[in-house]
Amino acid sequence: MEKAVVLLSGGLDSCTCMAVAQDRGYELYPISFNYHQRHSIELEGAKKIAVHYKVKKHLIIETNMEQIGGSALTDSHIDVPEGDVERQDVPVTYVPARNLIFLSYALGYAEVVGASHVFIGVNSVDYSGYPDCRPAFIEKFQAIADYATTATAVEGKSIQIETPLQKLSKKDIVLLADKLKAPLQYTHSCYKGGEKACGVCDSCKLRLQGFAEAGVKDPIPYETRS
């Protein structure tokens, strides 16, 4: 059975990505990150999702992006803004170079476990304007990945970066997750990270809009459902 490393944050998109990889028949090797984000509830969700899929190992990497700062997700002094689903500018919830760092870890892990694929739930349709979610970024990273490891550069093996959600709307992601019976009850997408999702940040508003358009009930509790 082929192996796949899956970047698993514990949010809606990464959980759906995990479900896609499982549906395609890969042996799953999820990797999550404690990057000193302002809350850990999403990471707790990732642990539950990994258990749900009965994975052999769930790797959790600690990397301190709090020291870099520059984001409302890593700096408690920067307020999480109220959501705007029509936003075009890059919001303060963007974590500088996060996907570049996470994919680099995942690529190294894929080489170690012998995985031929790395799944990441980036999306360029309904997203918050992050530059490291765009197709051009993934294409460039794939080009680097082809030269970055012994497996790819010396042994001629391929480690493919998979982005199954890249061109899907939030509605389509919810429908796909529902079809694959992904355990969305364990997911948490809120940027504020309270016991209940806030319902008003960018991530909550995009998620709620996706569920509403899909006609599927969101299984997690909210402080406010706008």
Summary of the structure (lengths in Angstrom):
residues: 226
radius of gyration: 16.7
end to end distance: 44.2
largest distance: 53.1
contacts: 767
relative contact order: 0.18
helix: 39%
strand: 11%
